[in-house]
Amino acid sequence: MRIHRALARAGVASRRKAEELVAAGRVRVNGAVARTGQSVDPARDEITVDGQRLAAPQGASWLVLHKPAGVLTSRPDGSGRRTVFDLVPDVPGLTYVGRLDYLTEGVLLLTTDGDAAHRLTHPSSEIERTYVVTVRGDVPTAVRQARAGVELEDGLVRPVGVEAVQGPDRQWQLSITIREGRNREVRRLCEALDLEVNRLVRTQFGPVRLGNLPSAASRPLTAKELSLINALGRTDGAPSG
């Protein structure tokens, strides 16, 4: 991996700050001053910053968070608003796998493996994501239209699956499974179908299901989930969305 990524993954600094450390000559690899963009193997190379050796790398950390509404999927920005990083353990190098918008709830994966995060969220990965949307409107017509495909400003959306169950107070629950992972795709799809969205929950990302994980809680991936996620990361061709 590149030297700046190795530093970031070890929790020394962000990638940008890590590049500045390298450029300032404060990083050495096997005793020699590191070069910007240099490739390293943290498991074999001795990497030091200001003379302090990096700890031996551990396996990548993976978590699933039940993101609540009203929480940003971002790093703290100084605004005082809560972010997903306020809800999970403080793990160096942790990053989110794609985004959920401010009001959307549900499954959000986080990992220290930035390359895997990039691959898994790229549109070409076509990993299935399932959402349950509470809506009002002409849902039977909307379901027929969605199954046939709906043209949005960034292309055609044809969900893998669409099911509807009528609930109380003239509301419906739509279960929508997509593969593209475009920005606010489900909300924009519902808007195009003249549906009023009252709640949006992502219940599954690839093999990882929300299950009964409480809102704002997180847990490590199970061994089975981790194996399946790693398999997806290896077979998907491109790098996010």
N, C-alpha and C positions, 0 to 999 in steps of 0.2 A: 504494500500500500504506500501511498505518498506520505512523506514525512509529516506534512501538516495534518493529515488525517490521523496518523498514529498519535500525534500529540493531543489532538482533540478527543480522540477515543479514550486516551488515558486520563482525560479530565484536566490536562494542564492548562488549556485555553481553548477558545473557539477556533475554528479553522482560520479565520481571518487573523486573529491575534497570533496563532501559531505560525503563520506565514511571516508575520513581523518579527517573531523571535528568531526564525531561521535567517531572515534577511539581516538581522542585527548580529549574526554570528554567535548567538548564545546557545545554539544547539550543536551537539557533536554526535556523530555516528561512528562507533568503534574507534574513538579517539580523534577522528578527523572532523573538521568543521562541516556541518551539513550544508547541502546546496538546495536552493529552492526547487521544489518538484522532484527531489530525489526519492527513489523507491527504497523502502526498508522492509525488513521482516522483524516486527517487535519481539517475536518469539526467539529469534537468533541474534539479532544485532543488539549491541549495547548502545542505548540512546540516552544521552544526558542533556539536561537543561540547566545552565549555570552550575555545572558540576554535579548536579543531583541526578541519579540514574532513575529512569522510568521503572515503575513496578512491572513485573512480568504480567503479560496480558492474560485476562480470564476469558472464558467463553462469553459470547454476546448475551446480554440480558434482554428478555422479552416480557412485556406486561400487556394485559388488556385492562382498559379503564372503562367503566360505565360513565361516560361523559354526561353531566347534567346540562340542561338548557341554561343559558346565561353565563357560560364559561368560554373563554377564548381558546382556540387551538393555536397557540403561539407561545413564544417566550415572553416573560414579563416585559412590558413596554414602558413602565414608569407611570402608567395611568391609574394604578391602584385596582384595576379590574382583575378579577380572578382568571387565572389561566390553568390549563390542564396540569402544568407542572406544580401547581399548589396542591394537587390532589394525589400525587404519586410520590414514591420514595425518591430522595435526592441521589440519583445515580449519575456519575460523571458520563458525559457523552450521550445521554438519553435523548432521542428524537422521536417525533410522532410519524406514523405511517399514513401519509395523506392527511386531510383535514376534515373536520365536521364544522359546519358554520355555527355561529354564536347560539342560535336557538335550537339546533339539532342535537338530539340525545343519542346515547347508545354506544356501540362498540367502537373503541379507538385503540389501536395497537400502538405501543411505544417500544423502541429498541435502541440498543447501543450500536447495532449494525447498520450504519448509514447507507451502505451500498445496497443491502437487502431492502431497506425502506424505499429507496429510490426505484429499484426494480419492481417491487410489489405494487407500487402506486402508479406506474406508468400506464397510460391507456392501452398500450399493446399487451400488457399482462393479462387483460381480460379476466381478472379474478372476480368471481360473483360476490355482489354485495346485496343484502336483502334489507329492505326498509319497510316499516309499518307506519302508514300515514293515516291520521284521523282527519277526515275531510267532510265537507258539505258540498252538494251539487248533484248534477245528473250523473251519478256514478255508473249505472249500467251502460250508458252511452260512452262515457269516458273509458271504461274497461275495453269496450269493443275497439275504440279508436286507438288506445294504447297498444293493444295486441297487433293491430295492423301497422303500427309505426307512426310516430309523430315527428314532423320536421321542426327542429329548433334552429336558432340562428347559427349554431355551430355544427349542424348536421342532423341526420336522422337518428331518432331514438326508438329502438324496438326492444322493449324489455324481454328478458329471458322468461319471466313469468309474471302474471298479474292476476290477483284474486281479490274479491271484495266480500265483506261481511257487513250486513246492516246492523247498526247499533241503535241506542236510544237517542232521543232528541234530534232526529233527522240527520244523524251523523253516520258515517260509514268508516270502516277500517279497510284500507287498501294495503295488501302485501305486494310489494314491487321488487323484483330482482333484476339488477342490471349488471353489466360487465364493464362499461366504459369508464365510469368514475370521473366524469367531467365536473367542473365547478358548479355546485348547486343544481345538479342535474335533475334530481327528483322534484325539487321545488319548482324548477322551470317547466318540467313536464306537466305537473299539476296545474300550473298557471295556464299553460297552453290548452289544457283540457277544461278550463273554466271551473276548476275545483278550488274551494277555499280550504287552505291547510290550517288546521288548528294545532296539530302536533306531529312531529316527525322523529322517528326513532330508528336508528340502524340496529338491527337485531343480529346481523351476521356479516362477517368479513372473511371470505374464503372459508376455511374450516373452523373458524373461531366464532362461537355463538355467545350471545349475551346471557342466555339462561336466566338464573335468578340472582345474578350479581347486583347488589344494591346500587342505587344511584350514588355517584361520587366515590365508589369503592373501586379498588383495582386488585388484580391477582396475577401471579406468574402464569404463563402458558403451561398447560399440561405437557407431558412428554409426547403424547400423541399429536397434540396441536403443533408443538414445536417441530416435530418430524415432518408434518404435512406442510407447514409454512416454509421450512428449509427446502423441501422438495420443489415447492412453487418458485422459490427464489432462484433455484438452480436452473429450472427449465424455462422460465420466462425470459424472453429475449432482450427486452430493452429496459432501460432505467425508469415516472410518477404523476399522479393527479389527484 
